[in-house]
């Protein structure tokens, strides 16, 4: 759905979920500003029993002049848009409406509505609305109040940007121009005395697993940032390597994950805990997630939350073995030889789009690569959207260049951000095709158990391989890596 499709309506009401948080208010306010700029009659509202009282949210609304209304009754004449929530869900007051649109970043919880934009892979509704506004050519940086609100919306939903899921979240964070002084004030107005008490009580009632050195903590309902405060504190205990802190909400469970050991990446554990019933992600040491109440009840209604988290943690620790490339000899006898099916990749010599000696960040959905553009530096993109850099000699020895456009369907096509001025360069317009020369062979074996592998190139950060994926070993330098099953089956044949 595009926002411009909704311009057929003149009277538009934007509804946040009950007890709205900064992300709901920010995304709602951005939509309000867009439709106002199109001369529409717009209202921004929320329902529910309680008005907004949290000091940081009240300060946000007052400082940014956000015209949000608390309503108990509502007459929807033309269009109702629910943002950061879904019409008919349990966390948003029901108001009868003939025409409804949904804009949300949570897992779909209600029957499909014709007009909807739901992207559960994004960290915040603010990011989703920002991307939709960009597609309409609406520059939020022309509206400082709006850009500041969106920045704070993502800041709070990602727990101070530590738990960002998607490359678009990073793009918005990096491109917004915002009121620095106000954000500083808002950052220091998050926790109330009541929430400080919640943090203290939660830490007293913890569950500790001595074998795996993790602690699990349940907190009373609170701001997500409080979960981060609790998990940060818990991780400072000398016998704790991993901390998981969660709170139970009407719409589901929010949780925070912290890790200080390389064998457990917080973002990977966060995704595991919410698999199939929510979403999770972040960084290797700090991450977070959300579990949908409806999805949880479909499968785990027989378990209380403590039982669910403890069971999933037990399964997680039993699900993998760790492989270090320092000892790969154990696999030599079980390897088989495979040849690569010729495939098309994308390439660009970076100096064609960015001047030499420029400091840049190359961003894909999976990773950021920071580099200074050098003579003969080539950027490569494979069919999965993965990126890597090589020099001219490597390119000419390995690939046959073509001038055909490289255009593959990706949710997020890699792009470049120039660090000096924040300019984005969209690589889809520049990438050309190339083919691998000759016949490439590898030695590999399918995995019978999930593994975490530390390679020579990344000895402090593991790659995860699941059952059915392939462990590939380079016999020349005894390095190893993982290729996903669906990628391997498409690109390799046994010799």
C-alpha positions in Angstrom: 0.0 0.0 0.0 1.2 3.5 -0.8 0.1 6.6 1.2 -0.9 8.3 -2.1 -3.6 5.7 -2.5 -5.3 7.1 0.6 -5.6 10.7 -0.8 -9.0 9.9 -2.3 -10.3 10.5 1.3 -10.7 14.1 2.6 -11.5 13.3 6.3 -8.8 11.0 7.8 -8.4 9.9 11.5 -5.1 8.3 12.6 -5.4 6.1 15.6 -2.5 4.9 17.8 -2.9 1.9 20.1 -4.1 2.5 23.7 -1.6 3.9 26.1 0.6 4.9 23.1 4.4 4.8 23.3 6.7 7.3 21.5 6.9 5.1 18.4 3.1 5.0 17.9 2.9 8.8 18.5 5.8 9.6 16.2 4.6 7.5 13.3 1.1 8.8 13.8 2.3 12.4 13.9 4.4 11.9 10.7 1.3 10.6 8.9 -0.7 13.5 10.3 1.8 15.9 8.9 1.8 14.2 5.5 -1.9 14.3 5.1 -2.1 17.9 6.4 0.4 18.9 3.7 -2.1 17.5 1.2 -4.9 19.7 2.6 -6.8 16.9 4.2 -8.9 17.2 7.4 -6.9 15.1 9.8 -7.1 14.0 13.5 -4.5 12.0 15.6 -6.2 10.1 18.4 -5.9 7.2 20.9 -8.4 5.4 23.0 -8.3 3.3 26.1 -9.0 4.0 29.7 -5.9 5.9 30.7 -4.5 9.2 29.3 -0.8 9.7 28.7 1.1 10.4 32.0 4.7 9.2 31.4 7.0 12.2 31.7 9.1 11.5 28.6 6.0 11.1 26.4 4.3 14.2 27.8 7.5 16.2 27.2 7.7 14.8 23.6 4.1 15.8 22.9 4.4 19.3 24.4 7.8 20.1 22.9 7.0 18.9 19.4 3.4 20.4 19.4 1.9 17.0 18.6 -1.9 17.4 18.3 -2.9 14.0 19.8 -6.3 13.6 21.4 -7.5 11.0 24.0 -11.0 9.9 22.9 -13.7 7.5 24.2 -16.1 8.0 21.3 -15.3 8.5 17.7 -17.3 9.1 14.5 -15.3 8.0 11.5 -16.8 9.7 8.5 -14.4 8.5 5.8 -11.1 6.8 6.7 -9.5 5.4 9.9 -5.8 4.5 9.9 -4.5 2.5 12.7 -0.7 2.9 13.2 1.7 0.8 15.2 -1.3 -1.5 15.8 -4.0 -3.4 13.9 -7.7 -2.6 13.7 -9.6 -5.1 15.8 -6.6 -6.2 17.9 -6.8 -6.3 21.7 -4.5 -3.3 22.3 -6.4 -0.8 20.4 -9.9 0.5 21.2 -12.5 -0.5 18.6 -14.2 2.3 16.8 -16.7 1.4 14.0 -15.3 2.4 10.5 -16.3 1.5 7.0 -12.9 2.3 5.5 -9.8 1.1 7.4 -6.1 1.1 6.7 -3.4 -0.6 8.8 0.2 0.5 9.1 2.2 -1.6 11.5 5.5 -3.4 12.2 4.2 -6.3 14.3 3.2 -9.8 13.1 -0.2 -9.8 11.5 -2.8 -10.6 14.2 -6.1 -9.8 12.4 -7.8 -10.9 9.3 -6.4 -9.4 6.1 -7.7 -5.9 5.5 -7.5 -4.7 1.9 -5.6 -1.5 2.7 -2.6 -2.4 4.8 1.2 -2.1 5.1 2.6 -4.6 7.6 6.3 -5.2 7.8 7.2 -7.2 10.8 10.9 -7.3 10.0 11.3 -3.6 10.9 12.1 -2.4 14.4 9.7 0.4 14.6 6.5 1.8 13.0 8.5 5.1 12.7 10.8 3.4 10.2 7.9 2.0 8.2 6.2 5.4 8.0 9.5 7.1 7.1 10.1 4.7 4.3 6.5 5.2 3.0 7.0 9.0 3.1 10.3 8.7 1.3 8.5 6.7 -1.5 6.1 9.6 -1.8 8.9 12.2 -2.1 8.0 13.7 1.3 11.2 15.0 2.9 10.7 14.7 6.7 13.8 16.8 7.3 11.8 19.8 6.0 9.7 19.3 9.2 12.1 19.3 12.2 9.3 18.3 14.7 8.4 15.3 12.6 12.0 14.1 12.0 12.8 14.5 15.7 9.7 12.5 16.6 10.6 9.7 14.2 14.2 9.6 15.6 12.9 9.3 19.1 10.3 6.7 18.1 13.0 4.4 16.7 15.3 5.3 19.6 12.8 4.0 22.2 11.6 1.0 20.3 15.2 -0.2 19.7 16.3 0.6 23.2 18.7 3.4 22.3 19.5 1.9 18.9 21.1 -1.2 20.4 18.4 -3.6 19.1 17.9 -2.6 15.4 16.6 -5.4 13.2 16.7 -4.0 9.6 18.9 -2.0 7.3 16.1 0.5 6.8 16.2 1.3 10.5 19.8 2.2 10.1 19.1 4.3 7.0 16.5 6.4 8.9 18.6 6.8 12.0 21.5 8.0 9.8 19.5 10.4 7.6 17.2 12.2 10.1 18.0 15.8 11.1 16.7 16.2 14.7 16.6 18.5 17.7 19.7 17.3 19.6 18.9 19.2 22.8 15.4 17.8 23.0 16.5 14.3 22.3 19.0 14.7 25.2 16.2 15.8 27.5 14.0 12.9 26.4 16.7 10.3 26.9 17.0 11.4 30.6 13.2 11.4 31.2 12.5 7.7 30.5 12.4 5.9 33.9 10.0 6.9 36.6 10.5 6.2 40.3 7.9 3.4 40.0 9.9 1.8 37.2 13.0 2.0 39.3 11.2 0.0 41.9 10.1 -2.5 39.3 13.7 -3.0 38.3 14.8 -3.6 41.9 12.0 -6.1 42.6 12.6 -8.0 39.3 16.3 -8.5 40.1 15.4 -10.1 43.4 13.1 -12.7 41.7 15.5 -14.1 39.2 16.1 -17.6 37.8 19.8 -18.7 37.4 21.1 -21.6 35.4 24.6 -22.4 36.8 25.5 -24.9 34.0 25.0 -22.4 31.2 25.6 -19.3 33.3 22.4 -17.4 32.2 19.9 -15.5 34.3 16.3 -15.0 33.5 14.3 -12.2 35.0 10.6 -11.3 34.8 9.6 -7.7 35.3 6.2 -6.1 35.9 4.8 -4.3 32.9 7.2 -1.4 32.1 8.8 0.7 29.4 11.0 -1.5 27.2 14.0 0.7 28.1 13.6 -0.5 31.7 14.2 -4.1 30.5 17.5 -2.9 29.0 18.5 -1.3 32.3 17.7 -4.5 34.2 19.5 -6.8 31.7 22.6 -4.5 31.6 22.8 -4.6 35.4 22.3 -8.4 35.6 25.1 -9.0 33.1 27.6 -7.3 35.5 27.3 -10.2 37.9 30.5 -12.2 37.8 28.8 -15.5 37.3 26.4 -14.4 34.6 27.3 -14.7 30.9 23.8 -14.1 29.4 20.8 -12.2 30.7 17.2 -12.4 29.5 14.7 -10.0 31.0 11.0 -10.0 29.9 7.7 -8.3 30.7 4.2 -9.5 29.9 1.9 -7.0 28.1 -1.6 -7.3 26.9 -0.5 -7.8 23.3 2.3 -10.2 24.1 5.8 -10.3 25.6 8.7 -7.9 25.2 12.2 -9.1 26.2 15.8 -7.9 26.3 18.9 -10.1 25.8 22.5 -9.4 26.8 25.6 -11.5 26.3 29.2 -11.0 27.2 30.6 -14.3 25.7 31.4 -14.9 22.0 29.7 -18.3 22.0 26.3 -16.7 22.4 25.3 -13.7 20.2 22.5 -11.8 21.7 20.8 -11.1 18.4 20.8 -14.7 17.4 19.3 -15.8 20.8 16.7 -13.1 20.5 15.6 -14.4 17.1 15.5 -18.0 18.5 13.3 -17.1 21.4 10.6 -15.6 19.1 10.9 -17.9 16.2 7.5 -18.3 14.3 5.6 -16.3 17.0 7.3 -12.9 16.9 10.5 -11.1 15.9 13.9 -10.4 17.5 17.3 -9.0 16.7 19.9 -6.4 17.4 23.6 -6.6 18.0 25.9 -9.4 19.1 26.0 -8.2 22.8 22.6 -6.4 23.1 19.3 -7.4 21.5 15.6 -7.6 22.1 12.4 -9.2 20.8 8.6 -9.3 20.9 6.3 -12.3 21.0 2.7 -11.9 19.8 0.1 -12.9 22.3 -2.2 -14.4 19.6 0.7 -16.4 18.0 1.8 -17.6 21.5 -1.6 -18.8 22.4 -2.0 -20.8 19.2 1.0 -23.1 20.2 2.0 -22.5 23.8 -1.2 -21.7 25.7 -0.5 -24.7 28.0 2.7 -23.0 29.2 3.1 -19.9 31.4 5.7 -17.4 30.3 8.4 -18.5 32.7 8.0 -22.1 31.5 8.1 -21.1 27.9 11.3 -19.0 28.2 13.1 -21.6 30.3 12.1 -24.4 27.9 13.3 -22.5 24.9 16.6 -21.6 26.6 17.2 -25.3 27.4 16.4 -26.2 23.8 18.7 -23.5 22.6 21.7 -24.6 24.6 21.2 -28.2 23.5 20.7 -27.4 19.9 24.2 -26.6 18.7 27.9 -27.5 18.8 30.8 -25.1 18.4 33.3 -25.5 15.6 36.7 -23.7 15.6 38.7 -23.5 12.4 41.8 -24.3 14.4 40.7 -27.9 14.5 39.0 -29.0 11.2 40.8 -32.3 10.7 37.8 -34.2 12.3 35.8 -33.5 9.2 38.2 -34.4 6.4 37.0 -38.0 6.0 33.3 -37.0 5.7 33.7 -34.3 3.0 32.6 -34.7 -0.6 33.5 -32.7 -3.7 31.0 -30.4 -5.4 31.3 -28.1 -8.4 29.6 -24.7 -8.7 26.9 -24.1 -11.3 27.8 -20.9 -13.2 25.9 -18.1 -11.6 25.5 -14.3 -12.2 26.8 -11.8 -9.7 26.7 -8.0 -9.5 29.8 -5.8 -9.6 30.8 -2.1 -9.6 34.2 -0.5 -9.4 33.6 1.9 -6.5 35.5 4.9 -8.0 32.8 5.0 -10.7 30.2 6.1 -8.1 32.3 7.6 -5.2 35.6 9.6 -5.5 38.8 7.9 -4.4 39.8 8.3 -0.7 36.1 8.8 0.3 35.1 7.1 3.6 31.9 5.1 3.0 29.6 2.6 4.6 28.3 -0.1 2.3 25.0 -1.4 3.7 23.2 -4.7 2.9 20.3 -6.2 4.8 22.8 -8.5 6.7 25.8 -6.2 7.4 27.6 -2.9 7.1 31.1 -2.7 5.6 33.1 0.5 6.3 35.8 1.3 3.8 37.9 4.0 2.2 37.5 3.9 -1.6 40.8 2.8 -3.2 42.0 2.5 -6.8 40.8 -0.8 -8.3 38.4 -1.6 -5.4 35.4 -3.6 -6.6 32.1 -4.3 -4.7 30.4 -7.6 -5.4 26.8 -8.6 -4.7 25.6 -12.2 -4.9 22.2 -13.5 -5.7 21.2 -13.4 -2.0 22.2 -9.8 -1.6 25.4 -10.6 0.3 28.3 -8.1 -0.3 32.1 -8.3 -0.3 35.0 -6.3 -1.6 37.9 -7.5 -3.9 40.7 -5.8 -5.8 41.0 -5.4 -9.6 43.4 -8.4 -10.0 41.1 -10.7 -8.1 38.1 -9.5 -10.1 39.9 -10.0 -13.5 41.2 -13.4 -12.5 37.9 -14.7 -11.2 35.1 -13.1 -13.2 34.0 -12.4 -16.7 32.5 -8.9 -16.8 29.4 -7.9 -18.7 27.6 -4.6 -19.2 24.2 -6.0 -18.6 22.3 -4.5 -15.6 22.3 -6.6 -12.4 18.8 -6.3 -11.1 17.6 -9.0 -8.6 14.5 -8.9 -6.4 15.6 -8.0 -2.9 13.7 -6.5 0.0 16.7 -4.3 0.6 19.1 -3.7 -2.3 22.6 -2.7 -1.0 23.5 1.0 -1.0 26.3 3.3 0.0 26.3 6.0 2.6 29.0 8.7 2.4 30.1 9.3 6.0 31.1 12.9 5.5 27.7 14.3 4.4 25.3 11.3 4.9 24.5 11.1 1.2 23.0 7.8 0.0 23.9 6.2 -3.3 21.5 3.6 -4.5 23.5 0.8 -6.1 20.6 -0.7 -8.0 21.1 2.0 -10.7 24.8 1.1 -11.2 25.4 -2.7 -10.7 26.5 -4.7 -13.7 26.5 -8.5 -14.3 29.5 -10.8 -14.2 30.1 -14.6 -14.4 32.6 -16.8 -12.6 35.4 -18.0 -14.9 36.1 -21.7 -15.3 34.9 -24.4 -12.9 34.9 -23.8 -9.2 35.1 -26.8 -6.8 34.5 -27.1 -3.1 34.6 -29.7 -0.3 31.5 -29.9 1.8 29.2 -32.0 4.0 25.6 -31.5 5.1 25.1 -30.7 8.8 23.3 -33.3 11.0 23.2 -30.8 13.9 23.2 -27.1 14.2 26.6 -25.5 14.6 28.3 -22.2 15.4 31.5 -21.8 13.5 34.3 -19.4 14.2 36.3 -18.8 11.0 39.8 -17.5 10.5 38.4 -14.3 9.0 36.0 -13.7 11.9 37.5 -15.5 14.9 35.3 -13.5 17.4 32.0 -13.8 15.7 30.4 -17.1 14.7 28.3 -18.1 11.7 25.2 -20.3 12.4 24.6 -23.4 10.4 21.3 -25.3 10.8 20.5 -29.0 10.1 20.6 -29.5 6.3 22.9 -26.6 5.7 26.4 -27.3 4.3 29.8 -27.0 6.1 32.3 -26.0 3.4 36.0 -26.4 4.1 38.8 -24.8 2.1 41.6 -27.5 2.2 44.3 -25.0 1.2 44.2 -22.8 4.2 41.9 -25.0 6.4 39.2 -22.3 6.7 35.5 -23.1 6.8 32.2 -21.4 6.2 28.4 -22.2 6.0 26.2 -22.3 2.9 22.4 -22.4 3.5 20.7 -25.6 2.1 18.5 -23.8 -0.4 21.5 -21.8 -1.7 23.7 -24.9 -1.9 21.1 -27.0 -3.7 20.6 -24.3 -6.3 24.2 -23.6 -7.0 26.3 -26.8 -6.5 26.3 -30.3 -8.0 28.2 -33.4 -6.7 31.3 -34.3 -8.7 
